[in-house]
Amino acid sequence: MTPAETKPLRADARRNRARVLEAAESVFAAKGTGAPTEEVARAAGVGIGTVFRHFPTKEALLEAVLVARLHRFADEAEAVVAADSADPGAAFFTFLAGWIEMSSAKNAYFEALTAAGVSVPKAKSEIGARLLDALGVLLSRAQAAGAVREDLVPGELITIIIGVAKAAEYAGPDTRLRERAVTILFDGLRPSAGERR
């Protein structure tokens, strides 16, 4: 590592980096991951040189946005677990809906990075482990409350989340179709009439 790499950013540079990341997330959400970096710079109110000083390539910017989103979602998941809701079923299904939405967006970033020949490092597995831990706790609580079928395990749920996230991507801007797919999923996760307490 060079001294420049270990040197912390100045306060103004940290602010600029945060503005670029926030603008990039907004621009990519509105226009897709193919939106030009110049548009991100305009939305952040900085020059294109500032963007490239923090993110030398567009792929580095895409990866930084993806990682920031995943960290934020993991923080939210842990907050839901810590809150220990009085309605574990509602907490579980709300979290699951958020995960499906996040997965759909995450897939777009992964596809753009893969298409550019970039492999997202497995270091992101720390975020995945945090999410799986939160999912396991929320699932157990919802099952104990009788809101979710007892035979469901986290590994099966992850497979289902991936499938519904792909379905949400397929539905595109058709909000009704996306919501219907999630409703059908949720109905399948609830216990049948004979299993309910």
Buried (B, 14 or more C-beta within 10 A) or exposed (E): EEEEEEEEEEEEEEEBBEBBBBBBBBBBBEEEBEBEBEBBBBBBEBEEEBBBBBBEEBBBBBBBBBBBBBBEBBEBBBEBBEEEBEEBBEBBBBBBBBBBBBBBBBBBBBEBBEEEEBEBEEEBEEBEEBBBBBBBBBBBBBBEBBBBBEEBEBEEBBEBBEBBBBBBBEBEEEEEBBEEBBEEBBEEBBBEEEEEE
